[in-house]
Amino acid sequence: MLPGFKIISVEGHEVHNYTDPYFDVYDLSFCNVTVTLMHPAADDIVFVYVWLPLDGWNGRFLGTGGGGLKAGYEYSAAIATDFHYASAFTEAGLTLAINAFYGVNEAYSYYWGCSTGGRMGYFAAQRHPEDFDGILANAPAIDSPAIGTGDFWPLILMNELGYLPQCIFSRFQQDMILACDRLDGVMDGLISDLDKCVYDPNRLIGSTVSCEDGDTVITSPHIEIVSKILAGPTTLTNESLYPGIPPGASFQGIANTTTINGTVVPIPFSQSEYWIQYFVIQDPNYKARDMTAAEFEQIFLQTKVLFDSILGQPPPDYAPFKARGGKILTWHGLADEIIPPALNVDYRKELENHMGGAAEIDDCQRLFLAPGVGHCGQGYGPEPHLLDSLNALRQWVEEGIAPETLAASAMRTGELWTRNLCLYPKVPKFKGHGNIRSADSFSCE
């Protein structure tokens, strides 16, 4: 019996020739240990799955986290097992299961998650600093209450100002990339430095866009909508509540629309809609998509009051985790359409201010920004491969070699593009010669 838990059952069985439906993983063989438990105070049922490779275990444990409002079965453990880690998801891993199966404990314990899973990694480091030696926490939802409600802003804005077809949004996205592309010294289709990307949507006014139902001319109302989405939600007195979509990101994530019989209609971002409906208002009949801007402001503030203490931005203090040698490796796409990278850049600055400066926090947490990469690896820019990121984290933890860059790659127009992500606050710069598709042609400055 663990404090706060009651174990109902523990079952184990071998699994052979397992194929993962989401990752490129085939023919896995492992022992699946399923623990069923409950929290008596909550009257719930929780399943903990621990997957133990039958052959070739690397002597390490890798916990995994989910994304969004994740509950239930999480397939990320399959790819962890494919990399020869003992892995677990839904709850913390069970070292006793590893010891019982292999006869020894794991040499090192790691964690990997993105989005909500990334936030879980930061919370684990802070609340349970003894659990993991290294944490790979990508695009972390570091302030879930703000994200959950803030991402609904584009729909509320368009409710009042009109819905834009995706052809217009796409034209603005392409123009932002064009406007800020050369900041890294070469036209490579990527925005590498958001701090220096100053974009004025007015440059497209009067332009003609080809859409499904014919050509459309960009007008001042279009400019206003795009400008306000980029700026992010504000109070009625124009005070910022939450960052907007970063320049170069897709609008389809949280400002999605479709055209039906010539009429543009919204496609609400379901995760935010459910968050507001079930968590904040706690009324399944509430029509979040019908709220006004004034109501949105009140609901945003209500969200923070209700959930900041349990899901809000963690205090910028990881001293116990740092003292025991723990390491956090984070990368975040600069074209993340769901979680603005500004949230995590600002959090990094808070860490520096609270923990003695960049050098001190670099010894514990390292941040890498990925140009052109969307949420948790979508988008159009080179992104880090999971195995490369885990190996970089392992080398940092086990050998004391901290990563200065993080290898990334992507297939674009049938060709392999490679890029080394730079340790924040450095940004990639073209050397002035070489293949723009090669990481060797760029340096971090």
Buried (B, 14 or more C-beta within 10 A) or exposed (E): EEEEBEEEEBEBEEEEEBEBEEBEBEEBBBBBBBBBBBEEEEEEEBBBBBBBBBEEBBBBBBBBBBBBBBEEEBBBBBBBBBBBBBBBBBBBBBBEBBEEBBEEEBEBBBBBBBBBBBBBBBBBBBEEBEBBBBBBBBBBBBBBBBBBBBBBBBBBBBBEBEBBBBBBBBBBBEBBBBBBBEBBBBEBBBBBBBEEBEBEBEBBEEBEBEBEEEEBEBEEEBBBBBBBBBBBBBBEEEEEBBBBBBBBBBBBBBBBBEBEEEEBEBEBBEBBBBBBBBBBBEEEEBEBBEBEBEEBBEBBEBBBEBBBEEBBBBEBEBEBBBEEEBBBBBBBBBBBBBBBBBBBBBBBBBBBEBBEEBEBBBBBBBBBBBBBBBBBBBBBBBBBBBEBBBBBBBBBBBEEEBBBBBBBBBEBEEEEBBBBBBBBBBBBBBEEEEEBBEBEBBBBE
